[in-house]
Structures are given as C-alpha cells and as structure tokens.
Amino acid sequence: MDSTAVAGLQARAERPRSDADRYAAVLDDIAADGLPSVEDRTPWEELPEAQLARLAAQHPAVA
C-alpha cells in the first residue's frame, strides 16, 4: 500500500478508537464513583432538545 492509503486507513481507525477510549473512561468513572444522583441526571426525554440547542449554537442560521 502506498503511504497515502495507509494514512487514510489509520485516520479512519482513529475515531472508533477515540470513541472506545471515551466510553471506557465513563465506565471507569461509574465503577469508581457510582452513578450520579437523580438530581444531577438529565432525563432522556430532554437529551434531544439539549443536543439540538448545542448544534444550533455551533452553527447559527444565516440571515
């Protein structure tokens, strides 16, 4: 394989590896500290709206 193809494959493999590392860190935190209290949790029904608000803040509409 040429170096460009190798670099492309390595870049493509990096995202799943990064996601797995983040997921493992979350599980380590839960194992060490337990789950957050009910008061500190976000209900799952509110998560889509919160994500849409974050995306809208990152990419404001062009007037």
N, C-alpha and C positions, 0 to 999 in steps of 0.2 A: 504494500500500500504506500501511496505517496504521503508526504508529511501533511499535506492539506487535509486529506481524508482522515488521517489519524487524529489530527487536531479537532476535526469536526466530530468524530466519534467520542473523543474524550470530553468535549464540551457538552455533547448530548447526554453523556452518562453523569455529568456533574449535578444536574438538577435532581434526579431521583436520589442521589447520594446525599445531597443537601437536605432534601425533604425528610429522608430517613433519620438523619442526624437531629433535626429539629424535633421530630416525633419521639425519638429516643430520649431527648432532653426533657420533654414534657413528662414522659413516663417516669423518668428518674426523679423529677420534682414531686410527682404524685406519690411515688414509693417512699420518698424521704419525708415529705411534709403532709401527706394525705390530701384529700380533695379540699378545695376552698369551701368556706361556709356558704350556706344557702344565700345569705345576704350579699355575698360577693360574686355570685354567679349571674350570668346573663341568661334569661330564659331563651330557649331555642327559637321561639316564635319571633324574638326581637333581632336575631342574628342577621337575617337577610336585609332588613331595613338598615341596620348599622353598617353592613358591608356596602350597600348601595350609597349610603351617605359618604363613606370613606372614598369610594370611587368617584363620586360627584365632586368631592373636594379636590381630588387629584387631577381631574380632567373637567374643569368648568366649561360650560357650554359657551360657544362663540356667539356673541350678539350680532 
